[in-house]
Amino acid sequence: MTIEIDNAATAYGRHIFDVVNGVQEAKEIRENAFAEAERWARELTRLLKGGETVSKRYLALIYQAMEILENEAPNSRHERRVMEIVDAIHLTFGLILSNKSHDDWNPQPGVPQVR
């Protein structure tokens, strides 16, 4: 399982930092990279759910991407979209800390969340 988690975290990091680089350097949103990052985020949360510990390396990677994009958003012509991406990263971060996966998340108003 650890190899699967490492592979998922590595793939997530590669794609999310492709998004970060696009925002920082090219001033563009790399939607394909973000879609792949989201796919790997779902896999990563699924693999980490139920585990006793989470590597600080994974948490640091996610937090760093979130912080960079949040700081870049005001300077981007795509500020709203960048903040939507930050929100998605924040959700992944929170789910990992809460020992949940994206499968547990239901953003529908009025529908209770899985606890």
C-alpha positions in Angstrom: 0.0 0.0 0.0 2.9 2.4 0.8 4.1 2.2 -2.8 0.6 2.9 -4.1 0.4 5.9 -1.8 3.9 7.2 -2.8 2.9 6.8 -6.5 -0.4 8.6 -6.0 1.3 11.4 -4.1 4.1 11.8 -6.6 1.6 11.9 -9.5 -0.6 14.4 -7.6 2.5 16.6 -6.9 3.7 16.5 -10.5 0.3 17.6 -11.8 -0.6 20.2 -9.2 2.9 21.8 -9.6 2.3 21.9 -13.3 -0.8 24.0 -12.5 1.3 26.1 -10.1 4.0 26.7 -12.7 1.4 27.6 -15.3 -0.1 30.3 -13.0 3.3 31.6 -11.9 5.3 31.5 -15.1 2.9 31.4 -18.1 0.0 33.2 -16.4 -2.3 30.5 -17.6 -4.5 27.8 -16.1 -3.4 24.4 -17.2 -6.8 22.7 -17.0 -5.6 19.3 -18.2 -3.0 19.2 -15.4 -5.6 20.3 -12.9 -8.0 17.5 -14.0 -5.2 15.0 -13.6 -4.3 16.4 -10.2 -7.9 16.1 -9.1 -8.0 12.5 -10.3 -4.8 11.7 -8.3 -6.2 13.7 -5.3 -9.2 11.4 -5.2 -6.9 8.3 -5.4 -4.6 9.7 -2.7 -7.4 10.4 -0.3 -8.9 7.0 -0.9 -5.6 5.3 -0.2 -4.8 7.3 2.9 -8.3 6.9 4.4 -8.3 4.7 7.4 -4.5 4.9 7.9 -3.0 5.7 11.2 -0.4 8.2 10.0 0.2 10.5 7.0 3.6 11.5 5.8 4.5 15.2 6.5 5.9 15.2 3.0 2.5 14.7 1.5 0.9 17.3 3.6 3.8 19.8 2.9 3.4 19.2 -0.8 -0.3 20.0 -0.7 0.0 22.9 1.6 2.8 24.5 -0.4 0.8 24.3 -3.7 -2.2 25.8 -1.9 -0.2 28.7 -0.5 1.6 29.5 -3.7 -1.6 29.6 -5.7 -3.4 31.6 -3.0 -0.6 34.2 -3.1 -0.5 34.3 -6.9 -4.3 34.6 -7.3 -4.5 38.4 -6.9 -1.9 38.9 -9.6 -3.6 36.5 -12.1 -6.1 37.6 -14.7 -7.8 34.3 -13.8 -8.1 35.1 -10.1 -11.5 33.4 -9.6 -10.4 30.2 -11.3 -7.2 30.1 -9.3 -9.1 30.5 -6.1 -11.4 27.6 -7.2 -8.3 25.5 -7.6 -7.1 26.6 -4.2 -10.4 25.6 -2.7 -10.1 22.1 -4.4 -6.6 21.7 -2.9 -7.8 22.9 0.4 -10.6 20.3 0.3 -8.1 17.5 -0.4 -5.9 18.7 2.5 -8.8 18.8 4.9 -10.1 15.4 3.8 -6.6 13.9 4.4 -6.4 15.5 7.9 -10.0 14.2 8.6 -9.1 10.7 7.5 -11.7 10.9 4.8 -11.8 10.6 1.0 -13.5 12.5 -1.7 -16.1 9.7 -1.8 -17.2 10.9 1.7 -17.6 14.5 0.5 -21.1 15.7 -0.5 -21.2 19.4 -1.2 -25.0 19.5 -1.7 -26.7 22.1 0.6 -28.9 20.6 3.2 -27.4 17.1 2.9 -25.4 16.0 6.0 -21.8 15.1 5.5 -20.5 11.7 6.4 -18.9 11.8 9.8 
